């Protein structure tokens, strides 16, 4: 009986799927990454990770080896408009009512209290701050490497610099094989963990070829800036949380050695062309 499972994508998601399946006893696991494991990750941009309970337990277990950085510094969501305040309160409700949650989420609606706790902030126009203490900064590249090493030890076959070109489906709309750079593989199941490139994987044999498989992934380009550390962070013995401005789609990660800030725009644009009057900035 064919029990092979093929995973497309060697990022954090694909490796996590392979790791958990291998721990559950799946023997024939194949993971394909068109580049190198962790090739598209950068420790510079790993400024925050909203962690679920099971993921948190796994990361704590792996971090005990000291092979990658995992800092539970928390994250503060800042809202300055009615719309973002509504979003923040929905997030607060979800965190508070999570049955697996054992930590205290805080909601602060007093600008003076916010300023007292985080002196680097300008809080005059902030309506609500939601502090989630178990959010973390994480070295995704390091985590990817240790996940890959653990997967290999458990028998997962990882193919780097090898793409999946086609996914073949039978008359019952079930995947039966994949076509890779190394040839065809008969499979029982196929996992598309290629991230924003998921929709680029060709799926042959669909009833309606004019309507390809739609993947719930929206590509977003972040812009990052690394600069000098904030004075308060240099003198503080405690790590500071990551601050997220929900209205501006920006964040700031104050560290002792540097400050990382960045964000994205909701409207797309031509990334190859300079913006108007670029020299004025």
C-alpha positions as CSV (number, residue, x, y, z in Angstrom):
1,X,0.0,0.0,0.0
2,X,1.3,3.5,-0.9
3,X,1.6,5.6,2.2
4,X,3.9,8.3,0.8
5,X,3.2,11.9,1.7
6,X,4.9,14.7,-0.2
7,X,5.3,18.2,1.2
8,X,6.0,21.1,-1.1
9,X,8.0,23.9,0.6
10,X,10.9,23.8,3.0
11,X,9.9,26.9,5.0
12,X,8.8,26.9,8.6
13,X,5.3,25.6,7.7
14,X,6.5,22.7,5.6
15,X,9.1,21.7,8.1
16,X,6.6,21.9,10.9
17,X,4.2,19.6,9.0
18,X,7.0,17.1,8.3
19,X,8.2,17.2,11.9
20,X,4.8,16.6,13.4
21,X,3.9,13.8,10.9
22,X,7.2,12.1,11.6
23,X,6.6,12.2,15.4
24,X,3.2,10.6,14.8
25,X,4.9,7.7,13.1
26,X,4.5,8.5,9.4
27,X,7.4,6.6,7.7
28,X,7.4,7.7,4.0
29,X,7.7,11.5,4.1
30,X,9.3,13.5,1.3
31,X,9.8,17.2,1.5
32,X,10.8,19.3,-1.6
33,X,12.3,22.8,-1.5
34,X,13.1,24.5,-4.8
35,X,16.0,26.4,-3.1
36,X,17.8,25.7,0.2
37,X,16.1,25.1,3.6
38,X,15.5,28.5,5.2
39,X,16.8,30.4,2.1
40,X,14.0,33.0,2.3
41,X,14.2,33.5,6.0
42,X,16.2,36.3,7.8
43,X,16.9,36.7,11.5
44,X,16.7,40.4,10.9
45,X,13.0,40.4,10.1
46,X,11.8,37.9,12.7
47,X,10.3,40.6,14.9
48,X,7.2,38.8,16.2
49,X,5.3,35.5,16.2
50,X,1.8,34.9,17.4
51,X,2.1,31.5,18.9
52,X,-0.5,28.9,19.6
53,X,-0.2,26.5,22.5
54,X,1.1,23.5,20.7
55,X,3.5,25.5,18.7
56,X,4.8,27.2,21.8
57,X,5.4,23.8,23.5
58,X,7.4,22.6,20.5
59,X,9.4,25.8,20.2
60,X,10.2,25.7,24.0
61,X,11.4,22.1,23.6
62,X,13.6,22.8,20.6
63,X,14.9,26.1,22.1
64,X,16.2,24.1,25.1
65,X,19.0,22.8,22.8
66,X,20.2,26.4,22.4
67,X,20.3,26.1,18.6
68,X,18.2,29.1,17.9
69,X,16.9,32.3,19.6
70,X,13.4,32.2,21.1
71,X,12.5,35.2,23.2
72,X,9.1,35.5,24.7
73,X,9.1,39.2,24.9
74,X,5.4,39.8,24.2
75,X,3.7,42.1,21.8
76,X,1.7,45.3,22.2
77,X,-1.1,46.1,19.7
78,X,-1.8,49.8,19.6
79,X,-5.0,51.2,18.2
80,X,-5.7,54.9,17.6
81,X,-9.0,54.8,15.6
82,X,-12.4,53.4,16.2
83,X,-11.9,50.7,13.6
84,X,-8.6,49.5,14.9
85,X,-9.9,49.6,18.5
86,X,-12.7,47.2,17.4
87,X,-10.1,44.9,15.9
88,X,-8.0,45.1,19.0
89,X,-11.0,44.2,21.3
90,X,-11.8,41.3,19.0
91,X,-8.2,40.1,19.4
92,X,-8.5,40.6,23.2
93,X,-11.6,38.5,23.3
94,X,-10.1,35.7,21.3
95,X,-7.0,35.6,23.6
96,X,-9.0,35.8,26.8
97,X,-11.5,33.1,25.9
98,X,-8.8,30.7,24.5
99,X,-9.2,27.6,26.7
100,X,-5.6,26.6,26.2
101,X,-4.3,30.0,27.4
102,X,-2.8,30.2,30.8
103,X,-1.4,33.7,30.6
104,X,-2.9,37.1,31.5
105,X,-3.6,39.3,28.5
106,X,-3.9,43.0,29.4
107,X,-6.0,45.8,27.9
108,X,-4.8,49.3,28.7
109,X,-6.9,52.4,27.8
110,X,-5.0,55.0,29.7
111,X,-2.3,56.8,27.7
112,X,-0.5,57.8,30.9
113,X,-0.3,54.2,32.1
114,X,1.0,53.2,28.6
115,X,3.7,55.9,28.8
116,X,4.7,54.8,32.3
117,X,5.2,51.2,31.2
118,X,6.8,52.0,27.8
119,X,8.5,55.4,27.9
120,X,9.6,55.2,24.3
121,X,6.1,55.5,23.0
122,X,4.1,58.5,22.0
123,X,0.7,57.6,23.5
124,X,-1.3,60.8,23.3
125,X,-3.6,59.5,20.5
126,X,-3.6,55.8,21.4
127,X,-7.1,54.6,22.4
128,X,-6.3,51.1,23.4
129,X,-3.2,48.9,23.9
130,X,-3.5,45.1,24.1
131,X,-0.5,43.4,25.6
132,X,0.0,39.7,24.7
133,X,2.9,38.5,26.9
134,X,3.6,35.2,25.2
135,X,4.1,36.5,21.7
136,X,7.7,36.0,20.8
137,X,10.6,37.0,18.6
138,X,12.2,34.0,17.0
139,X,15.2,33.1,14.8
140,X,13.3,31.5,11.9
141,X,16.4,30.5,10.1
142,X,17.8,28.7,13.1
143,X,14.5,27.1,13.9
144,X,14.2,25.9,10.2
145,X,17.7,24.3,10.5
146,X,16.9,22.5,13.7
147,X,13.6,21.3,12.4
148,X,15.2,20.0,9.3
149,X,17.9,18.2,11.3
150,X,15.2,16.6,13.5
151,X,13.2,15.6,10.5
152,X,16.2,13.9,8.9
153,X,16.9,12.0,12.1
154,X,13.3,10.7,12.0
155,X,13.6,9.5,8.4
156,X,12.1,12.4,6.5
157,X,13.7,12.6,3.0
158,X,14.4,16.3,2.2
159,X,15.3,17.3,-1.3
160,X,16.8,20.8,-1.7
161,X,17.2,22.7,-5.0
162,X,14.4,20.5,-6.3
163,X,11.0,21.8,-7.5
164,X,7.6,20.2,-7.8
165,X,6.5,20.9,-11.3
166,X,3.0,19.2,-11.4
167,X,0.5,17.6,-9.2
168,X,-1.6,14.8,-10.8
169,X,-5.2,14.2,-9.8
170,X,-7.4,11.1,-10.8
171,X,-11.0,11.0,-11.7
172,X,-12.1,11.1,-8.1
173,X,-10.2,14.4,-7.6
174,X,-7.6,12.8,-5.4
175,X,-3.8,13.3,-5.8
176,X,-2.1,10.2,-6.9
177,X,1.4,11.5,-8.0
178,X,3.7,14.5,-8.3
179,X,6.2,15.4,-10.9
180,X,9.4,16.7,-9.5
181,X,12.9,17.6,-10.9
182,X,13.9,14.2,-9.7
183,X,11.0,12.4,-11.5
184,X,7.6,11.1,-10.6
185,X,6.5,10.0,-7.2
186,X,3.3,8.1,-6.4
187,X,1.7,9.6,-3.3
188,X,-1.1,9.0,-0.9
189,X,-1.3,12.7,0.1
190,X,0.2,16.0,-1.0
191,X,0.7,19.1,1.2
192,X,1.2,22.4,-0.4
193,X,3.2,24.5,2.0
194,X,4.9,26.8,-0.6
195,X,3.6,30.0,1.0
196,X,2.8,32.8,-1.3
197,X,4.0,30.7,-4.2
198,X,1.4,27.9,-3.5
199,X,-0.8,28.9,-6.4
200,X,2.1,28.5,-8.8
201,X,2.1,24.7,-8.4
202,X,0.3,23.2,-11.4
203,X,-2.5,20.8,-10.5
204,X,-3.4,18.6,-13.5
205,X,-6.7,16.7,-13.8
206,X,-9.1,19.2,-12.3
207,X,-12.7,19.0,-13.7
208,X,-12.5,22.6,-14.8
209,X,-9.0,23.6,-15.9
210,X,-10.1,27.3,-16.2
211,X,-10.5,27.5,-12.4
212,X,-7.2,26.5,-10.7
213,X,-6.9,25.7,-7.0
214,X,-7.2,28.9,-5.0
215,X,-4.8,29.2,-2.1
216,X,-5.7,31.5,0.8
217,X,-2.4,33.3,0.7
218,X,-2.0,37.0,0.1
219,X,1.6,38.1,-0.8
220,X,2.8,41.2,1.1
221,X,6.1,43.0,0.8
222,X,7.5,44.4,4.0
223,X,10.0,47.2,4.2
224,X,12.5,47.0,7.1
225,X,14.9,49.5,8.7
226,X,17.6,48.6,11.3
227,X,18.9,51.5,13.2
228,X,20.5,52.5,16.6
229,X,19.0,51.2,19.8
230,X,16.7,53.5,21.8
231,X,18.3,55.0,24.9
232,X,15.8,53.5,27.3
233,X,16.4,50.0,25.9
234,X,20.1,50.2,26.3
235,X,19.8,50.9,30.0
236,X,16.9,48.5,30.7
237,X,17.7,45.0,32.0
238,X,14.3,43.7,30.7
239,X,13.5,42.9,27.1
240,X,10.9,45.2,25.5
241,X,7.9,43.9,23.6
242,X,7.3,44.3,19.9
243,X,4.9,47.3,19.3
244,X,2.4,47.0,16.4
245,X,0.5,50.0,15.1
246,X,-2.7,48.6,13.8
247,X,-3.7,51.8,12.0
248,X,-0.4,52.2,10.1
249,X,0.5,48.6,9.5
250,X,3.9,49.2,11.1
251,X,5.9,47.7,13.9
252,X,8.9,48.5,16.0
253,X,11.1,46.0,17.8
254,X,13.4,47.7,20.3
255,X,16.4,45.7,21.2
256,X,19.5,46.4,23.3
257,X,21.8,46.5,20.3
258,X,19.5,47.9,17.6
259,X,16.0,48.9,16.7
260,X,14.1,47.2,14.0
261,X,11.1,48.9,12.4
262,X,9.1,48.2,9.3
263,X,5.7,47.8,7.8
264,X,3.7,47.4,4.5
265,X,1.1,49.3,2.5
266,X,-2.3,47.9,1.7
267,X,-2.1,49.2,-1.8
268,X,0.3,47.4,-4.2
269,X,2.8,49.2,-6.4
270,X,5.7,48.8,-8.8
271,X,8.6,47.6,-6.7
272,X,11.0,48.3,-9.5
273,X,10.3,52.0,-9.8
274,X,11.3,54.7,-7.3
275,X,8.4,56.7,-5.8
276,X,7.8,60.3,-6.9
277,X,10.2,62.9,-5.4
278,X,12.2,60.1,-3.8
279,X,15.2,62.4,-3.3
280,X,13.2,64.6,-0.9
281,X,13.1,61.8,1.7
